[in-house]
Amino acid sequence: MATRTKKSSEGLPALFGVILLVQGFGSAITEAAWDTAFGVSALLREAHAPAWTDLLVGAAGCVLLAVAARHRIARKTP
């Protein structure tokens, strides 16, 4: 019986997806509610990026999570 070992880089898209999701949408929510930014979005604010970039970062996180889910499903099918 052969067992497959998981590569150490297989979980990276999901990890980065969650990080970007929290950074993007979380910062958009905190900026709307408390007029403050954190993390990546705070750096984007200092670089004079528009406010919609928070949502773009969150959307990029969603895309990475979808890619990770698709790879996981494809790996499980025979």
Secondary structure, DSSP 4 states (H G I P E B T S, - for coil): ---PPPPTTTTHHHHHHHHHHHHHHHHHHHHHHHS---HHHHHHHHTT--TTHHHHHHHHHHHHHHHHHHHHHHHH--
